[in-house]
Amino acid sequence: MGLLDPLVALLFSFMLLALMLYKRVSIGVALVSSAFVLSLLSMDLMEVTDVLVETTRDSITISLVLVTLGIMLLSLLYKETAALESLSKSFSGLLRHPKLVVSALPAIVGLLPVPGGALMSAPLVETEAEKLGLRKEKKTYVNVWFRHIIFPIYPMSQVLILAASLTGTPINSIIVSQIPVVAAMIIIGYVVGLKRTMVTENLVQETSLGENLKVFLVYFSPILVMILTVIIFKIDVSIAAFVGIALLLLITKPSRQVLTTTISNAAIYKIALAAYGAMLLRSVTMASGVSEVLGQIIAAWNFNEIVLLAALPAILAFLVGSPSGGIAISVPILVGTLSFTPSSASLLYISAFFGYLVAPTHLCLALTADYFKCPLSKVYKLLAPSLATSLVVALLVYHLF
């Protein structure tokens, strides 16, 4: 038996989690710390040791941590070797039309999920947005909105992999459930951000289509190979990520200094720790009996399942400024109440995703608004109705499937 009642222990651990996030402690350190506090207050020392060992040795946890490390390392290598700049410019040259560039380019950059990564596409989006005469709030909106539009169906997304791991749901099933939502988001983004715009400048193509295509295929190949090895050859995502890294290294041949700078970047290890912390918090919550007690309380209050799946992860992701944090906290609470299906796991994920997307602590949103010198209040006037409409589509998909 632990020192405190499981619910009291949960309250203390979540208070610590909230305090650490308020103090801008990294989400990984905050999750691991709150998991340890919860375990020490609600379980005896032997149980704590068992949970720690089992979680650390768990194959799903190991795979999740490795894929997080791999994808983050690949993303930073793209940035440090200037491969991302070559990829973006060649892609812009292929599309040729400003509307296509400002919508598709952020999505391509979104294939490399670096925190605050919308800032990478902002300069190129700005160049093309000027040709359309977009106001600064619309420049901010299209860059943020279209950057994140790929994540609900991108099999290499760390948050999507985390959601699948925590809920025990096949990632392909979640992706299929979210295809209609992404289709709706594309339409919404076009209507809100681009529909009533016209090209105001003559388009001048500096390089040939063939040259742009060659450069694009070369620098996009590591991402493409990584995705294809997962989809076609069914190779574990963690292995596929390092296949992509190996190919990028062969293409760019980075210097020792670039490799050292990339590998020593603390962001890689912070995100990997966040993945481990999410799995540890889930394990401790279940082993301590907290999830069962919470499940009984939620059942007694007779909360609607849809309300729980839509509101809880969205609110938590908004508050902690992290979709993985919102999911990591929500799943242990809900696991004692319902059994996850592809539809419910999809709604949980998309709700956390939307809550995070609009959070003022969301780096992509904050940095893009700062880049375009746009008040967040003006961006919210575009984001709020877009997210509300997208959520309605997600709820319809949940009911239908």
C-alpha positions in Angstrom: 0.0 0.0 0.0 1.1 3.5 -0.7 1.2 6.5 1.6 -2.0 8.1 0.3 -5.3 7.2 -1.3 -4.8 6.8 -5.1 -7.0 9.8 -5.9 -5.2 12.1 -3.4 -1.9 10.9 -4.8 -3.1 11.7 -8.3 -4.1 15.2 -7.2 -0.6 15.8 -5.8 1.1 14.5 -8.9 -1.1 16.5 -11.3 -0.5 19.6 -9.2 3.2 19.0 -9.6 2.8 18.5 -13.3 0.8 21.7 -13.7 3.4 23.7 -11.7 6.3 22.3 -13.7 4.6 23.1 -17.0 3.8 26.6 -15.7 7.5 27.1 -14.9 8.3 26.1 -18.5 9.9 22.8 -17.4 10.1 20.4 -20.4 7.1 18.1 -20.9 9.4 15.1 -20.6 10.8 16.0 -17.2 7.3 17.0 -16.0 5.7 13.7 -17.1 8.5 11.5 -15.6 8.5 13.5 -12.3 4.7 13.4 -11.9 4.7 9.6 -12.7 7.4 9.1 -10.0 5.5 11.2 -7.4 2.2 9.3 -8.2 4.0 5.9 -7.8 5.8 6.8 -4.6 2.6 8.1 -3.0 0.2 5.4 -4.1 2.4 2.2 -4.2 5.0 0.5 -2.1 8.6 0.6 -3.1 8.6 -2.9 -4.6 5.7 -2.1 -6.9 7.3 1.1 -7.9 10.4 -0.8 -9.0 8.4 -3.4 -10.9 6.5 -0.8 -12.8 9.6 1.1 -13.7 11.4 -2.0 -14.9 8.4 -3.3 -16.9 7.8 0.0 -18.6 11.5 0.5 -19.5 11.7 -3.1 -20.9 8.4 -2.9 -22.7 8.8 -3.4 -26.4 6.2 -0.7 -27.3 8.0 1.8 -25.0 11.4 1.0 -26.5 10.0 1.4 -30.1 8.3 4.6 -29.2 11.4 6.2 -27.7 13.6 5.0 -30.7 11.2 6.4 -33.3 11.0 9.7 -31.5 14.8 9.9 -31.4 15.0 8.9 -35.0 12.4 11.3 -36.4 13.7 14.2 -34.4 17.3 13.5 -35.4 16.2 13.3 -39.1 14.4 16.6 -38.8 17.3 18.4 -37.3 19.7 17.0 -39.8 17.5 18.3 -42.6 17.7 21.8 -41.0 21.4 21.8 -40.1 22.6 20.5 -43.6 20.4 23.0 -45.4 18.6 20.1 -47.1 15.3 21.5 -45.9 16.0 24.8 -47.7 16.8 23.0 -50.9 13.7 20.8 -50.5 11.4 23.8 -49.9 12.7 26.0 -52.7 12.6 23.1 -55.3 9.0 22.3 -54.2 8.0 25.9 -54.6 9.6 25.9 -58.1 7.6 22.8 -59.0 4.2 24.1 -57.9 4.7 27.6 -59.6 1.4 29.0 -58.3 1.4 31.0 -55.1 -1.9 29.4 -53.8 -0.4 25.9 -54.2 2.9 26.9 -52.6 1.4 28.6 -49.5 -0.8 25.6 -48.8 1.3 22.6 -49.8 4.8 23.9 -48.8 4.0 24.1 -45.0 2.5 20.6 -45.2 5.8 19.3 -46.8 7.8 20.9 -44.1 5.3 19.4 -41.6 6.6 16.0 -42.6 9.6 17.0 -40.3 7.8 17.5 -36.9 10.3 19.9 -35.3 8.9 22.0 -32.4 8.2 25.5 -33.8 8.9 24.2 -37.3 6.3 26.5 -38.9 9.0 29.1 -38.7 11.0 27.1 -41.3 8.3 27.6 -44.0 7.3 31.1 -43.0 9.9 33.0 -45.2 8.8 31.1 -48.3 5.2 31.4 -47.5 5.7 35.1 -47.0 7.2 35.5 -50.5 4.3 33.7 -52.1 1.6 35.3 -49.9 2.8 38.7 -51.0 1.9 37.8 -54.6 -1.7 37.0 -53.3 -2.0 40.2 -51.3 -2.7 38.3 -48.1 -3.0 40.2 -44.9 -0.7 39.3 -42.0 -3.3 37.4 -40.1 -4.0 35.2 -43.2 -0.3 34.7 -43.7 -0.1 33.4 -40.2 -3.2 31.3 -40.5 -2.3 29.5 -43.8 1.3 28.8 -42.5 0.1 27.3 -39.2 -3.0 25.6 -40.6 -1.5 23.8 -43.6 1.7 22.9 -41.7 -0.4 20.8 -39.3 -2.9 19.4 -41.8 -0.8 16.3 -42.5 -0.3 15.2 -38.9 -3.6 13.3 -38.4 -2.7 10.9 -41.2 1.1 10.9 -41.2 2.3 7.5 -40.0 5.6 9.0 -38.7 4.0 11.5 -36.4 5.3 11.0 -32.9 2.0 12.1 -31.4 0.0 9.7 -33.6 2.4 6.9 -32.7 2.0 7.7 -29.0 -1.8 7.7 -29.2 -1.8 4.3 -31.0 0.7 2.9 -28.4 -1.2 4.2 -25.3 -4.7 3.1 -26.6 -3.5 -0.2 -28.0 -5.0 0.7 -31.4 -3.4 -0.1 -34.8 -2.1 3.2 -36.2 -3.4 2.4 -39.7 -7.0 2.2 -38.3 -6.6 5.6 -36.7 -5.3 7.1 -39.9 -8.2 5.7 -41.9 -10.7 7.2 -39.4 -9.1 10.6 -39.8 -8.9 10.9 -43.6 -12.3 12.6 -43.9 -11.3 15.1 -41.2 -8.1 16.0 -43.1 -10.1 16.3 -46.3 -12.4 18.7 -44.5 -9.5 20.7 -43.1 -8.0 21.2 -46.6 -11.3 22.6 -47.8 -11.7 24.7 -44.7 -8.2 26.1 -45.0 -8.7 27.0 -48.6 -12.1 28.7 -48.0 -10.9 30.7 -44.9 -7.4 31.5 -46.1 -7.2 31.5 -49.8 -10.6 31.5 -51.6 -11.0 35.3 -52.2 -7.4 36.0 -53.3 -5.8 36.7 -56.7 -2.3 36.8 -57.9 -1.1 40.4 -57.9 2.3 39.9 -59.4 3.7 38.4 -62.6 5.1 35.0 -62.0 8.7 34.6 -63.0 10.3 31.1 -62.9 14.0 31.4 -62.2 14.8 27.7 -62.7 13.5 25.0 -65.0 10.8 22.5 -64.0 13.2 19.6 -64.7 15.9 21.1 -62.4 13.4 21.7 -59.6 12.1 18.1 -59.9 15.6 16.6 -59.7 16.5 18.6 -56.6 13.1 17.8 -55.0 13.3 14.1 -55.6 16.9 13.9 -54.2 16.1 15.8 -51.0 12.6 14.3 -50.5 13.9 10.7 -51.0 14.9 10.1 -47.3 11.3 11.0 -46.2 9.7 9.0 -49.0 11.9 5.9 -48.3 11.1 6.1 -44.6 7.3 6.2 -45.3 7.4 3.4 -47.9 9.4 1.0 -45.7 6.7 1.3 -43.1 3.7 1.1 -45.4 4.9 -1.4 -48.0 7.5 -3.5 -46.2 5.8 -3.3 -42.8 9.2 -2.4 -41.1 9.0 -1.0 -37.6 8.7 2.7 -37.6 11.8 3.1 -35.4 13.9 1.2 -37.9 12.5 3.1 -40.9 13.4 6.5 -39.2 17.1 5.5 -39.1 16.9 4.2 -42.7 15.8 7.7 -43.6 18.7 9.2 -41.6 21.3 7.0 -43.3 20.0 8.0 -46.8 20.1 11.7 -45.9 23.7 11.4 -44.6 24.7 9.8 -47.9 23.1 12.6 -49.9 24.3 15.6 -47.8 27.6 14.2 -46.5 27.6 16.6 -43.5 30.8 17.8 -41.8 31.8 16.5 -38.4 30.8 19.9 -36.9 27.3 19.6 -38.3 26.9 16.1 -37.0 28.2 17.1 -33.6 25.8 20.1 -33.4 22.9 18.0 -34.4 23.5 15.0 -32.1 24.2 17.4 -29.1 20.9 19.2 -29.6 19.0 18.8 -26.3 15.6 18.9 -28.1 16.2 15.3 -29.4 16.5 13.9 -25.9 13.8 16.1 -24.4 11.2 14.7 -26.9 12.4 11.1 -26.4 12.0 11.6 -22.6 8.5 12.9 -23.2 7.6 9.7 -25.0 9.0 7.6 -22.2 7.3 9.8 -19.6 3.9 9.3 -21.3 4.3 5.5 -21.2 5.5 5.6 -17.6 2.6 7.8 -16.4 0.1 5.4 -18.1 1.7 2.4 -16.5 1.8 3.9 -13.0 -1.8 5.2 -13.3 -3.0 1.7 -14.1 -0.8 -0.2 -11.6 -1.7 2.1 -8.7 -5.5 1.5 -9.3 -6.1 5.2 -10.0 -7.5 4.6 -13.5 -10.0 2.1 -12.0 -11.1 4.5 -9.3 -11.5 7.3 -11.8 -13.4 5.0 -14.1 -15.9 4.3 -11.3 -16.3 8.0 -10.6 -16.8 8.9 -14.2 -19.3 6.1 -14.6 -21.2 7.3 -11.5 -21.4 10.8 -12.9 -22.7 9.3 -16.2 -20.6 11.5 -18.4 -21.3 11.0 -22.1 -18.5 9.1 -23.9 -18.3 11.7 -26.7 -17.9 14.5 -24.2 -15.0 12.7 -22.5 -13.2 11.8 -25.7 -13.7 15.3 -27.2 -13.4 17.7 -24.2 -10.9 16.1 -21.8 -7.9 15.7 -24.2 -8.6 19.1 -25.9 -8.7 21.0 -22.6 -5.6 19.2 -21.3 -3.6 19.7 -24.5 -4.6 23.4 -24.5 -3.5 23.8 -20.9 -0.2 21.9 -21.1 0.6 23.2 -24.6 1.3 19.7 -25.9 -0.8 17.2 -27.8 1.3 14.3 -26.4 0.8 15.7 -22.9 -3.0 15.9 -23.3 -3.1 12.3 -24.7 -0.7 11.0 -22.0 -2.9 12.4 -19.2 -6.3 11.5 -20.8 -5.7 7.9 -21.6 -5.0 6.7 -18.1 -8.1 8.5 -16.9 -10.3 7.1 -19.6 -9.0 3.6 -19.7 -11.0 2.5 -16.7 -14.2 3.8 -18.3 -14.1 2.7 -21.9 -12.5 0.3 -24.3 -10.6 2.1 -27.1 -11.6 1.4 -30.7 -10.2 3.0 -33.8 -13.0 5.5 -33.8 -12.6 6.5 -30.1 -8.8 6.6 -30.4 -9.2 8.8 -33.4 -11.5 11.2 -31.7 -9.2 11.3 -28.6 -6.2 12.1 -30.9 -7.9 14.7 -33.0 -9.4 16.5 -30.0 -6.0 16.8 -28.3 -4.6 17.9 -31.6 -7.1 20.7 -32.0 -6.7 21.8 -28.4 -3.0 22.1 -28.9 -3.3 23.8 -32.3 -5.1 26.8 -30.8 -3.0 27.0 -27.5 -1.1 30.3 -27.1 1.8 28.2 -25.9 1.9 26.4 -29.3 5.3 27.3 -30.6 4.3 27.2 -34.3 1.5 29.6 -33.7 3.4 31.9 -31.4 6.5 32.0 -33.6 4.6 32.5 -36.8 2.5 35.3 -35.4 5.6 36.9 -34.2 7.3 36.5 -37.6 4.4 38.1 -39.4 4.0 40.7 -36.6 0.3 39.7 -36.2 -1.6 39.8 -32.9 -2.9 36.3 -31.9 -6.4 37.8 -31.4 -6.7 38.3 -35.2 -5.4 34.8 -35.9 -7.9 33.3 -33.5 -10.8 34.9 -35.5 -9.7 32.6 -38.4 -8.6 29.6 -36.3 -11.6 29.3 -34.0 -14.3 28.8 -36.7 -11.9 26.5 -38.7 -11.3 24.3 -35.7 -15.0 24.3 -34.7 -16.0 23.1 -38.1 -13.3 20.5 -38.2 -14.4 19.1 -34.8 -18.0 18.8 -36.1 -16.6 16.7 -39.0 -14.6 14.6 -36.5 -17.7 14.0 -34.4 -19.7 13.0 -37.5 -17.0 10.5 -38.5 -17.1 9.1 -35.0 -20.8 8.5 -35.2 -20.7 7.0 -38.7 -17.7 4.7 -38.1 
